[in-house]
Amino acid sequence: MSNKKVLFVFRKPNKGNYSIERVYHSIFNKLKSKTDIGFDYRKMTLKHNYDLFCFLNCFLDSLFAKKYVVHITGGCNYMVMAFPFKKRILTIHDLYHYRRFKGIKGAIYNLFYYKLPITFSHKIVAVSGNTKNELIQNFKNIEKKVVVIENPLVIPKEKISMRERIFSENQTMHILQIGGKSLKNYERLIEATKDLNGFYHFVHSQAKTIQLLIKQHGIENRSEIYSDLNDGQLYQLYNKADVLFFASEAEGFGLPLIEAQAFGVPVVTSNIEPFKSIGRGALFVNPYSVTEIKKAFNKLYDSEFVKNKISESKKNSAFCGLKKTSEKYYQLYTHI
């Protein structure tokens, strides 16, 4: 076995957090299955959000272990500092939390989740060009260490099912919305579409906020909330949905957009980056405009328009292959 090791470090699994894990577990398995093995791939998952014991254990162990590559896959950025003398790679998915917290708490969070991890990383993987630009704008002299490797479509081909989607005012439109943070824009979605013949499927890890909105708008009988889905259940939702609403105010990448397109689901998304770059074939709207969102949904009643959008979307999702992305990571590990 090769003595060149690559260690994937994963955050603690929490309810509703699965996007990072789904992507990097798939990349890990793909790399590990390579016949021409160049590395010994291993992974480690934290037991706590702030795992001090693991941090100290890794720090002491790495002082004496041979050199190897450590890849912090996101959500536990502070672990970069737990591996002195190792080659350290950090994936940053977005800068949503940067400067979001104020006062002393904000200063401490930014120091240990952004400033120090970015400083002590040999390479930083940004999941989109937009994330890379934000990093360069907020942190000095990091241009040479930032590389863009976009997230791949990790759903196995045999799990992707296709069906014809027919939109009619007399037929219930099944609307899928994923993500419980306020920037996911679900309140404007409800305002724009509550008068349509529609049924909402909300994927939210914390249901309290969306439950209040559902009650406020009187759509209790036309809504369902999913708080903890496994992969199979998510795939079933994609198949059931007639349209995905993913017009977030901000996003690092937006993997549900690509996944929905693979299932032949039309997508309503934001006319900002990174959506404009990764969402070819989607219906683009101003995420702050209820009027534009409403117009986009009304366009779905044009069958020829929808047919063309679905065709374009399928081609777009085909470019985001796991094999191609895994090869980019292999090259990154090799050259570092």
N, C-alpha and C positions, 0 to 999 in steps of 0.2 A: 504493500500500500504506500502511496506517496506520502512523504513527510511534509508536504505543503498543505496546511490546514486553513480552511475558511470557516469561521464561526458566525452563524446567524444569531443575533440576539433579538428576541421578541418581547414586547411589553406584556404586562399581566393581562390575561383575558378578562374583559369586562363585558357585561350585558350590552348588546347593541354595537360593540366594537368588533368588527370582523373583516373590514375591507383590507387593512394592511396584512392581516394573517392570511386571507384567501390568496392574495397576490404573492406573498413571499414564501408561503408553504409550497405553492405551485412551482415557483422558480427553483426553490430548494430541491424539490423532488425531480424536476426536469434536469437540473445540473447533476444531481447524484446518479441519475440513470444513464449518463453519458458513457458510452463504451470506452472512449479514449480518456479515461479519468486522469485529470491533471491535478486534482485536489482531493483532499479528504474533507468532505462537507459535514459539518455538525451544526446543531442548533441548541439554543438554551432559551427557556421562557421564564421570565421573572414571576415571583409569587406575590409581589406587592407592587403597587403603583410607584412607590418610592422604596425600592428594595435595598436598604442600607447594608444588610448582612451580605447579600449577593455582591454588592458593589465592593465591599472590603475583601471578600473572599477572592473575587476575580482580580482585584488590584494586587494582592499578595501573591497569588498564583502566577500572574503574568510577569512578575519581577524575575522569576526563575525559569519560566517555560521558554521553549524555543520561539523564534519569531513566527508569527502567522498573521493572517488577515482577519480582522473583526469587522463585521457589518452590522451596525445598529439599524434595524429596519424601520424605526419610527415609533414615536410615542414614548420613548424612554431615552431621550437624547443624552441625558446626563451620564449614561453608561459609557460614553466615549472615553471619559476620564478614568474609567476602571481598568484600562488596558495600556499602561505605559509601555513603551518600547515595541508596541505592535503596530501593524499597518491598519489604520482606522478609517472606515468608510461610514458615513452617516447619510441616511435618506431623510430628506425633509419633504413632506407631502404638501404642506401649506404653511402660511404664517398667520393663521387665524388667531392664535393665542398670543402672538407677539404684541406687546404693549397693550393687550386687552385688560390685563390686571393692573391696577393702579397702586401707588404708594410703595411701601416696603415689600409687600407680597409680590407686586409686579416686578420690582427690581431684582428680587431673588429669583423669581421664576425665569425672567429673561436671561439672567446670568448663567443659570445652570441648564436651561433648556435650549438656549440659542447661542449666546456670546461665547461661552467657554467650549461647548461642543463643536461649534463652527471653527473656532481657533485651533483646537487640537485634532481636528480631522484632517487626514491626508487628502481625502476626496469627499466631495458632497454630491450626492445624487439628488437632482431635482426632478420631480415626476412630470414636469411640463416646462415649456419655455417661459410661461408666465411666472411660475414659481422661481425659476432661475433669475429672471429680471428683478423680481421683488427682493431676492436675496442680495443681489449686487447693489441694489438701491439702498438697502438698509445696513449692509456690512461692507467695510472697506477692504480692498486688496484681496478679494477671494475669487476673482474671475477665473484664474487658472486652475483652481481646484474644483470648480462646479461643472458637472456634466449632466446632461439631460438624458434620462432613460424613461420613456413613458410607460405607464402601466399596461400590461397585456390583458387580453381577454383570456381568462383562465377556465371558463366553463367548458367541460369536455364536449366534443362535437355530438356525441351520442345523447347528450342531455338536452340539446337544443331542439325544440319542436317548433314547427311553423303551422300557422293556420291563417285562413283568410279573415281579414278584418273589414267588416261592412259598417259604415256609419250612417245612421238615419235618425231623424228626430223622434221616430216612433220606437227606436231600439235603445235600450239602456247602454250608455257608454261607460265602460269600466276604466276609471282613472287611477293610476298608480302614482304615489308620491313617496319618496324615500328620504328619510333623515329628519330628526327632531329638533335640530338647532334652528333658532329663529331665522337665520340667514337662508335656510332652505326654502323660505318664501311660501309656505303652505297657506298662510292667511290670505294672501292676495289670490292664490289659486281658488280658494273657496268663494271669495267675493266675486271673482270673474265667472265662475261656472255653476254657482248654486241654482241658477234658473234653468240649467240644462237638464235633460233626462240622463242623469249620471249617477254612478255609484262609486264611492271613494274607497280606496285601499291605502291606508296610511301605515308605513313601516317606521315606527318610532320606538326607541328603546325606553323612553320615559313618556308615558301616555297622558299624564295629567294635563299638560298644556293643550294638546290637540283635543282632548275630551271636552275641555271648556269651550273651545272654538266650535266644535261640532254642536254642542248644546246651544251656544249663542246664535248660531245660524240655522238652527232647526233642521239639521240633516242627520239626526240620530238613526233614522230608519234607512239611511242611504250610505252608511259608513261602517267600515270595519278597521280595527287597529291591530297591528301585528307587532309584538314587542320583542320577540326572541325567535327568529327564524333560522332554521338550518338551511344548507345549500339547496336541498331538494324542495323545500317549501318555497324558497325564493324563486327557483326555476318555474314552479307551478304558477306563482303570481305573475311572472313575466308572460307566461303562456296565456293566462286568463285576461291580462290587461289589454285594453284597446289602445291606450296611450299612456306614456310616462311623462309626468310633469317633473322636470329637473331644472327649473329656472332659478337657480340659487343666486344670491347676491354676490357670492364669492366661493371659490373652490380651488383646491390644489390640482385636481385632475378631473374627477367626475366619472368614475368607472361605471356606475349604473347606466349612464348614457350609452356606452358602447355595448354593454350587456343587453340592454333592451333592443338595440338595433339588431343584434345578432338573432333575436327571436322574431324579428320582423315587426317590432312595436314602434309606431311613430313616436317621436320625442319632441316635446316643447321645452326649449332650453333658452338660456340667456345669450344676448348678442354681445357678450364680453368674453375676454380670454379667461381660462383656456378653452371655453366651449366652442368658440369660433374656429379654433384650430383642430380640435379633436372631433367635432360634431357635424361633419359634413353630412347633409341629408336631413338634418333636424329642422324644426320650425323655430326660428330665432325671434325672441321678443325682448323688449326692454323689461328687465325683471321688476322694475319699480312701477310699471304701468299696468293697472288692472284692465284698462281698455285694450291694450295690445295683447294681453294674455287671452282676453275674451275673443278677440278677432282670430287669434291663432286656432282656438278650439273650433270656432265656426268654420274655418277652412277645411276641417276634417270631414265635413259633409260633402266635399267635392271628391268623388271617388277616383277620378283620374289623377288629381293632385296627390292624393294619398298613395296611390299605386306607384307614382314616380318617386315620391319621398322614400317609400319603403325599399324600392330597388336601389336607390342611391345610398341609403343607410346600410343595407346589407354589404355593399361593396366597401363602405367605410370601415365597418367592424372587422372585415376580413384582413385589413392591414395590420391589426393589433395582435399578432400571433405570439404565443408563449415561446415558441422555439426561437424566434428572432430576438425577443427580449432577453431570454436566457443566455443567448450567445453574446449579447452586449455585456452582460454581467461577467461572463467567463473571460472576455477580453479585458474588462476592467480589473479583475482579480489578477490576471496574468501580468499586466503591465505595471500594477502598483508595486 
